[in-house]
């Protein structure tokens, strides 16, 4: 029995890891069956790992722009573009749909129906512009490629870990869609994700700064969770996108506030 567990545990964790990466990124990962809700749910522990990878791509793009002699404002655009390419703008799309639904629908059913529409409305456009501007300004204000690299890795990792807590706070708002397809993870993978992101942050940033940005991220994700519970009675894939964007902005701003 012990040998059997030893042989299957790494394989299960690998499937979860690849499933998480296949969902969150466009990286060329091995093919994994994406219709297994249990694997998808258990794989949330790897969300902050891929968040750090996404942040690393953004940091590399900023460093290349800096090496080419471009100003930080253009480096910030490169960083945002690189991250969007790696993720396929997954979370930006969720933010836009979420804001369109919450802003444009009068009833719960109308809000959910609008979120399912692939077209972007006024609320979605405004939300995207504000999100991009908030992140662009924060990245451009950081002092040098190293500060940008550390901050982006942390912001992307923490924001992906933070969204996993939504699974524990509420139920899916509907029975179909990406939010429901991921399944319902238990406490262990969610806590593992939070511990990974916290450990990485403590490793890369000073402890006082870590405490501030984690608090800011917690407030941001709780606000989005509260709004989604009030507006649509649960979570959808778009809620996770909105939460990730909100937490990423909160972390970036917290780093800047604590660096001054």
PERAFEN-V808412 format. One record per residue. N is the residue number from 1. RES is the residue in one small letter. PSI is psi in radians with two decimals (NA if undefined). BURIAL is # if it has 16 or more other ideal C-beta (glycine too) atoms within 10 Angstrom, else .. D_CENTER is the distance of its C-alpha to the mean C-alpha in Angstrom with 1 decimal. Layout:
<<N | RES | PSI | BURIAL | D_CENTER> <N | RES | PSI | BURIAL | D_CENTER>>
This chain:
<<1 | x | -0.76 | . | 38.0> <2 | x | -0.73 | . | 36.5> <3 | x | -0.66 | . | 36.5> <4 | x | -0.78 | . | 34.9> <5 | x | -0.73 | . | 31.9> <6 | x | -0.65 | . | 31.7> <7 | x | -0.59 | . | 31.6> <8 | x | -0.45 | . | 29.1> <9 | x | -0.86 | . | 26.5> <10 | x | -0.65 | . | 25.2> <11 | x | -0.71 | . | 25.2> <12 | x | -0.76 | . | 23.2> <13 | x | -0.64 | . | 20.5> <14 | x | -0.75 | . | 20.6> <15 | x | -0.71 | # | 20.2> <16 | x | -0.73 | # | 17.1> <17 | x | -0.85 | # | 15.6> <18 | x | -0.65 | # | 16.5> <19 | x | -0.72 | # | 15.4> <20 | x | -0.78 | # | 11.8> <21 | x | -0.64 | # | 12.0> <22 | x | -0.54 | # | 13.8> <23 | x | -0.74 | # | 11.3> <24 | x | -0.35 | # | 8.2> <25 | x | 3.01 | # | 10.7> <26 | x | 0.34 | . | 14.2> <27 | x | 2.59 | . | 15.7> <28 | x | 1.35 | . | 19.2> <29 | x | 2.79 | . | 18.8> <30 | x | 2.62 | . | 21.7> <31 | x | 2.29 | . | 22.0> <32 | x | 2.52 | # | 21.1> <33 | x | 1.99 | . | 22.1> <34 | x | 0.05 | . | 19.1> <35 | x | 0.09 | . | 21.3> <36 | x | 1.78 | . | 21.5> <37 | x | -0.58 | . | 19.5> <38 | x | -0.76 | . | 20.4> <39 | x | -0.75 | # | 19.0> <40 | x | -0.74 | # | 15.7> <41 | x | -0.82 | # | 15.5> <42 | x | -0.41 | # | 16.7> <43 | x | -0.03 | # | 14.3> <44 | x | -0.30 | # | 11.2> <45 | x | -0.46 | # | 12.8> <46 | x | -0.04 | # | 11.7> <47 | x | -0.83 | # | 7.9> <48 | x | -0.43 | # | 8.2> <49 | x | -0.84 | # | 11.0> <50 | x | -0.49 | # | 9.4> <51 | x | -0.76 | # | 6.8> <52 | x | -0.67 | # | 10.2> <53 | x | -0.77 | # | 11.8> <54 | x | -0.77 | # | 9.7> <55 | x | -0.61 | # | 10.5> <56 | x | -0.69 | # | 14.0> <57 | x | -0.75 | # | 14.6> <58 | x | -0.72 | # | 13.9> <59 | x | -0.69 | # | 16.2> <60 | x | -0.70 | # | 18.7> <61 | x | -0.71 | # | 19.0> <62 | x | -0.75 | # | 19.6> <63 | x | -0.70 | # | 22.2> <64 | x | -0.73 | . | 23.9> <65 | x | -0.71 | # | 24.3> <66 | x | -0.74 | # | 25.6> <67 | x | -0.50 | . | 28.0> <68 | x | -0.01 | . | 29.2> <69 | x | 0.22 | . | 30.2> <70 | x | 2.66 | . | 27.8> <71 | x | 2.81 | . | 26.9> <72 | x | -0.55 | # | 23.6> <73 | x | -0.69 | . | 22.9> <74 | x | -0.58 | . | 23.1> <75 | x | -0.66 | # | 21.2> <76 | x | -0.68 | # | 18.2> <77 | x | -0.73 | # | 18.5> <78 | x | -0.71 | # | 18.6> <79 | x | -0.77 | # | 15.5> <80 | x | -0.71 | # | 13.5> <81 | x | -0.72 | . | 15.4> <82 | x | -0.77 | # | 14.9> <83 | x | -0.70 | # | 11.1> <84 | x | -0.63 | # | 11.6> <85 | x | -0.71 | . | 14.2> <86 | x | -0.64 | # | 12.4> <87 | x | -0.17 | # | 9.8> <88 | x | 0.44 | . | 12.5> <89 | x | 0.63 | # | 10.7> <90 | x | -0.86 | # | 9.1> <91 | x | -0.56 | # | 6.7> <92 | x | -0.70 | # | 9.7> <93 | x | -0.74 | # | 12.0> <94 | x | -0.73 | # | 10.5> <95 | x | -0.81 | # | 10.9> <96 | x | -0.80 | # | 14.3> <97 | x | -0.70 | # | 15.5> <98 | x | -0.82 | # | 14.5> <99 | x | -0.65 | # | 16.5> <100 | x | -0.77 | # | 19.2> <101 | x | -0.84 | # | 19.7> <102 | x | -0.69 | # | 19.8> <103 | x | -0.52 | # | 21.9> <104 | x | -0.27 | # | 24.1> <105 | x | 2.51 | # | 25.0> <106 | x | -0.54 | . | 27.8> <107 | x | 2.92 | . | 27.4> <108 | x | -0.77 | # | 24.7> <109 | x | -0.72 | . | 25.8> <110 | x | -0.69 | . | 25.8> <111 | x | -0.79 | # | 22.3> <112 | x | -0.66 | # | 21.1> <113 | x | -0.71 | . | 23.4> <114 | x | -0.68 | # | 22.1> <115 | x | -0.53 | # | 18.4> <116 | x | -0.31 | . | 19.8> <117 | x | 2.26 | . | 21.6> <118 | x | -0.28 | . | 20.2> <119 | x | 2.58 | . | 21.9> <120 | x | 2.25 | . | 20.3> <121 | x | -2.96 | # | 22.3> <122 | x | -0.80 | . | 23.0> <123 | x | -0.69 | # | 20.4> <124 | x | -0.74 | # | 17.7> <125 | x | -0.80 | . | 19.2> <126 | x | -0.74 | . | 19.6> <127 | x | -0.74 | # | 16.0> <128 | x | -0.75 | # | 14.9> <129 | x | -0.79 | . | 17.6> <130 | x | -0.70 | . | 16.8> <131 | x | -0.83 | # | 13.2> <132 | x | -0.73 | # | 14.4> <133 | x | -0.72 | . | 17.3> <134 | x | -0.72 | # | 15.6> <135 | x | -0.69 | # | 13.5> <136 | x | -0.82 | # | 16.5> <137 | x | -0.68 | . | 18.9> <138 | x | -0.78 | # | 17.1> <139 | x | -0.75 | # | 16.8> <140 | x | -0.46 | # | 20.4> <141 | x | -0.22 | # | 21.7> <142 | x | 2.66 | # | 20.8> <143 | x | 1.58 | . | 23.9> <144 | x | 2.81 | . | 23.9> <145 | x | -0.64 | # | 22.0> <146 | x | -0.81 | . | 21.7> <147 | x | -0.70 | # | 20.2> <148 | x | -0.78 | # | 17.7> <149 | x | -0.87 | # | 16.9> <150 | x | -0.75 | # | 16.5> <151 | x | -0.73 | # | 14.4> <152 | x | -0.73 | # | 11.9> <153 | x | -0.78 | # | 11.6> <154 | x | -0.81 | # | 11.2> <155 | x | -0.76 | # | 8.8> <156 | x | -0.63 | # | 6.2> <157 | x | -0.85 | # | 7.4> <158 | x | -0.70 | # | 7.7> <159 | x | -0.60 | # | 4.5> <160 | x | -0.59 | # | 3.6> <161 | x | -0.70 | # | 7.2> <162 | x | -0.66 | # | 7.5> <163 | x | -0.38 | # | 6.5> <164 | x | -0.43 | # | 9.1> <165 | x | -0.39 | # | 11.6> <166 | x | -0.56 | # | 11.9> <167 | x | -0.57 | # | 13.7> <168 | x | -0.30 | . | 16.3> <169 | x | -0.45 | . | 16.8> <170 | x | 3.10 | # | 17.9> <171 | x | 2.89 | . | 18.8> <172 | x | 2.53 | # | 17.9> <173 | x | -0.33 | # | 19.4> <174 | x | 2.90 | # | 21.1> <175 | x | -0.17 | . | 22.2> <176 | x | 3.02 | . | 20.9> <177 | x | 3.04 | # | 17.8> <178 | x | -0.70 | # | 14.5> <179 | x | -0.75 | # | 13.7> <180 | x | -0.58 | # | 17.2> <181 | x | -0.52 | . | 17.2> <182 | x | -0.41 | # | 14.7> <183 | x | -2.98 | # | 17.2> <184 | x | 1.69 | . | 17.4> <185 | x | 2.68 | # | 16.5> <186 | x | -3.02 | . | 18.9> <187 | x | -0.64 | . | 18.6> <188 | x | -0.92 | . | 19.0> <189 | x | -0.58 | # | 15.9> <190 | x | -0.80 | # | 13.7> <191 | x | -0.62 | # | 15.8> <192 | x | -0.75 | # | 15.7> <193 | x | -0.78 | # | 11.9> <194 | x | -0.66 | # | 12.5> <195 | x | -0.68 | . | 15.6> <196 | x | -0.83 | # | 14.2> <197 | x | -0.71 | # | 11.7> <198 | x | -0.78 | # | 14.7> <199 | x | -0.72 | . | 17.1> <200 | x | -0.72 | # | 15.5> <201 | x | -0.76 | # | 15.2> <202 | x | -0.55 | . | 18.9> <203 | x | -0.62 | . | 19.9> <204 | x | -0.46 | # | 18.8> <205 | x | 2.76 | # | 19.4> <206 | x | 2.64 | . | 22.3> <207 | x | -0.82 | . | 22.3> <208 | x | -0.69 | . | 22.9> <209 | x | -0.68 | # | 20.0> <210 | x | -0.79 | # | 17.7> <211 | x | -0.71 | # | 19.0> <212 | x | -0.80 | # | 18.5> <213 | x | -0.57 | # | 14.9> <214 | x | -0.68 | # | 14.1> <215 | x | -0.76 | . | 16.2> <216 | x | -0.74 | # | 14.6> <217 | x | -0.69 | # | 11.1> <218 | x | -0.77 | # | 13.0> <219 | x | -0.73 | . | 14.9> <220 | x | -0.81 | # | 12.1> <221 | x | -0.60 | # | 10.4> <222 | x | -0.62 | # | 14.1> <223 | x | -0.77 | . | 15.1> <224 | x | -0.71 | # | 12.8> <225 | x | -0.75 | # | 13.9> <226 | x | -0.77 | . | 17.4> <227 | x | -0.73 | # | 17.5> <228 | x | -0.64 | # | 16.4> <229 | x | -0.69 | # | 19.0> <230 | x | -0.66 | . | 21.5> <231 | x | -0.72 | # | 21.1> <232 | x | 0.02 | # | 20.5> <233 | x | 0.37 | . | 21.1> <234 | x | -2.82 | # | 18.0> <235 | x | 2.72 | # | 14.6> <236 | x | 3.11 | # | 14.0> <237 | x | -0.58 | # | 11.3> <238 | x | -0.57 | # | 11.3> <239 | x | -0.72 | # | 10.7> <240 | x | -0.68 | # | 7.3> <241 | x | -0.80 | # | 6.6> <242 | x | -0.71 | # | 8.6> <243 | x | -0.73 | # | 7.2> <244 | x | -0.77 | # | 3.7> <245 | x | -0.75 | # | 6.5> <246 | x | -0.75 | # | 8.9> <247 | x | -0.71 | # | 7.7> <248 | x | -0.77 | # | 7.3> <249 | x | -0.78 | # | 10.7> <250 | x | -0.73 | # | 12.1> <251 | x | -0.79 | # | 11.6> <252 | x | -0.79 | # | 13.1> <253 | x | -0.64 | # | 15.9> <254 | x | -0.70 | # | 16.6> <255 | x | -0.77 | # | 17.2> <256 | x | -0.77 | # | 19.5> <257 | x | -0.64 | . | 21.2> <258 | x | -0.14 | # | 22.0> <259 | x | -0.23 | . | 23.2> <260 | x | NA | . | 25.8>>
